[in-house]
Amino acid sequence: MHPLLADDLSRLPELLQSARDFAAREVSGLDARPVVAPGGAPAAQPLPDRGAGAEGALARFAERWAPGFSASAGPRYLGFVTGGATPAAVTGDWLTSAYDQNAAGGDASSAAALERETLGWLRELFGLGDAHSGAFVTGATVSNTVGLALAREWLGERRGVRVSEAGVAALGPVEVLSGSPHSSIPKALSVLGIGRDRLRTVPVLPGREAVDVARLAEALDALDGRPAVVVANAGTVNTVDFDDLRAIADLKERYGFWLHVDAAFGGFAALSPEYAHLTDGIDAADSVCVDLHKWLNVPYDAAVQFTRHQDLQVRVFHNASPYLGLPAGEPDFVHLTPENSRRLRALPAWFSLAAYGREGHREIVERNVALARRLGEGIAGVPELRLLAPVRLNVVCFTLAGSPTRERVHALGRAVADSGEAFLTPTSYAGVHALRAAFSNWRTTGTDTDRVLAAVARAAASPTPTPTPTPTAGP
């Protein structure tokens, strides 16, 4: 064994204590550090020929890289839809690395059984019945991709084709209908060979992002019985608008379509008695996407996908080989997702659910919604700003009151970030350039919200700074 490895192994308890102390200082200082780190990244260095050992690596990281990391786990990072990591989730995540289980199968470890228990808890949390089975994946994009891969196989069945065997070319043109699809949907269609151009946007209700169910019925009727895929939204990214899932599910009695529900973060409305009606009907979906590193506040990366059609899932993703075996009975996860090697993403979620239960996570959701409304009310009172939509759940979408050009709105967002007080992401809603603040972090308080409002108001009242490029791609 290399001397550095041997030395690190002999000193492992001390090394882990050093890492614990460093991590604790970083986490406890989240409130004080700039939300977006100023300055650029350090220049890359060549690979060292001789290593410094774990303690030396930690010292180098602390000096060169840690100062440039954002406070994205903190309470005033309101860009994209970004959760933090609850203390219990961090505990579970550290143990995930320590145990280093490959959660692909269940022969030699109880890790797969723990994942199934966690999936059962989540199924109950989101109002899904026992007919839905699931698996952990990396994020909402992969979850949507898995759901649409099953939809593709289902479409093939309707046409007498096994797409998983014959290929997507044997399927022919596919119709995918949605009102306000997330950008991950066309991306998934591209990956699956269906094609981005096969996505047909259906008109939405006036002043809304929710699909007009009557117009959806007309689009389905125009297919003359040809099977299709309908992607319904349980929480759009700009205004957290919900399609009428129950009404869409009822259309399945008249038309043949696969119903996929993108509930990446809106699915968490089910936790609150006040908002649970928004997800009514989700249990009728053929496939469901929910992201966990958003509102469940577990570390990146973690999401789940659910489906009523595990047989199709096995057909698409099974990986038969002498050392993996064939899927039988309760199939191993290696036969259910694109991954063969799988990190035990379920463990941080298990820890957080076991630690705080339904009640604790409901409190996070309801507090975040109340804080979003608090910010929305504050924005409405700033003369230089105006809300673009009602604050329906946990996202505040707003713009400049006068001349909201892309340059001015992006400059406003950059000025807020440069203040170190908050981070918001730009968007476009109803043809208007805007900013959006998404509340999903378990640490965010009323004091944090007031600091965000003050930073935005100061930036809006200041002369418009020189625009600088702003990244538009999110996690």
Residue, then its C-alpha position, 0 to 999 in steps of 0.5 A: m500500500h502506498p505510504l500516503l494511503a497507509d498513513d491516511l488509513s491509520r489516521l482516519p478518525e482524525l482526518l474525518q474529525s478535521a473534515r467535520d470541523f471544517a464542514a461545520r464552520e462552513v455550514s455555520g457561516l452560511d448566513a454571513r458569507p456572500v450568497v454568490a462568491p465574488g471574483g473568478a475561480p483560481a487558475a488550474q494547476p497541473l496534477p501533482d506527481r506526489g500527493a499531499g495526503a488527505e489532510g494536505a488536500l483539505a488544506r489546499f481545498a480550503e485555501r484555493w477553492a472553498p472561498g469561491f463556492s456559493a452559499s447555495a445551501g443557504p437561506r437567501y439563495l433563491g435562484f432556480v428551485t434550490g433546496g439546502a440539506t437538512p442536518a439529518a440529510v447531511t448525516g445520511d449523505w456522509l454515511t452514504s459515502a462511508y458505506d459506499q454501497n452500490a444500490a443496483g441490487g439486493d443480494a448482498s446488502s440491505a441497501a435496496a430494501l432501504e431504498r424501497e422503504t424510502l420510496g414507500w414513504l415518499r409515495e405516501l407523502f405525495g398521495l400515490g397508491d400502491a400501484h405506483s412503484g419507483a426508483f431513485v435517479t439523479g434529478a428531475t431531467v432523468s426522472n422525466t426521461v425515464g417516464l417518457a421512455l416508458a411512455r414510448e414503450w407503451l405507444g409501441e404496444r398500441r402499435g404492435v411494436r416493441v420499441s425497446e427491441a426494434g428501435v424508435a424508428a419502428l414507432g413512427p411519429v409520436e404526439v406529445l401534448s403539454g401546456s407549459p412544459h419544462s425545458s427538460i421535456p424536449k431534452a428528454l424527447s431528444v435523448l429518446g429519439i422521439g424528437r423535440d419537434r414532436l412536442r405540441t404546446v396546447p393553449v393555456l388558460p387566459g393569464r395562466e400557465a395551466v393548460d386549457v383542458a377543453r383545448l387539450a380535449e380538442a387536440l386529442d380528438a383531432l388525433d382520431g384515436r391515435p395514442a399520444v403522450v400528455v405531459a401535465n404540470a404540477g407546478t410550473v417554474n415561473t408561477v407554480d401553476f398547476d394543470d387540473l390533474r383530475a380533469i386531465a385524468d378523466l379524459k383518459e376514459r375517452y382518449g388513449f394517452w399516457l399521462h406523465v405528471d411533472a411534479a418536480f417541486g410542485g408535488f410537495a404541495a401534497l404535504s399541506p392540507e391547504y394546498a393538497h388539492l392542487t395535486d388531486g388526481i396525481d395518482a391516476a398518472d402513468s408516470v410521475c417525476v418528483d425532485l428531492h434536492k429541491w423541497l425535500n432538502v436533501p443534498y444533490d443529486a436526488a430525485v424519484q420516478f414513479t410509474r404504474h407500469q413496472d413491466l414496461q420499465v423492466r422491458v426498457f431498462h433491464n440489463a441481463s448478463p450472467y453476473l447481474g441475472l435476469p429480472a424476476g419477482e421484485p426486480d433489482f434497481v439495475h433493471l429499472t433505471p439507466e444506471n448500472s452503478r447507483r449511489l445510495r441516494a435514498l439514505p439522505a432522504w431516509f434520514s430526513l424523513a425519519a428525523y422530521g417526519r411528515e410534520g417537519h417537512r410540511e412545516i418547511v413547505e408551509r413556511n416557504v410559501a408564507l415567505a414567498r407571499r411576504l416577498g411578493e407583498g413587499i415587491a408589490g410595494v416597491p414603485e420600481l417593481r411589479l409582480l407578473a403573476p400571483v404568488r401561488l405557492n413558493v415562487v415570486c415572479f416580478t420585473l421592472a415597472g418601466s422598460p423591462t428590457r433583457e439588459r435592464v432586468h439581467a443587470l438588476g439580477r446581477a446587482v442583487a447578486d453582487s450585493g452578496e445578499a441574495f441570488l435570483t435567476p432571470t426568466s421570461y414570462a408572457g413575453v416579459h423579461a423578469l426575475r424569479a425568487a424560489f423559496s425551497n430552503w429549510r433555513t430561510t426565515g422572515t429576516d432572510t426574506d426582508r434582507v432579500l427584499a431590501a437588496v432588490a429594492r436598493a438595486a431597483a432604485s439605483p441607476t442601471p449598472t452596465p449589463t454583464p453576461t448572466p448564465t442562463a443554464g441551471p442545475 
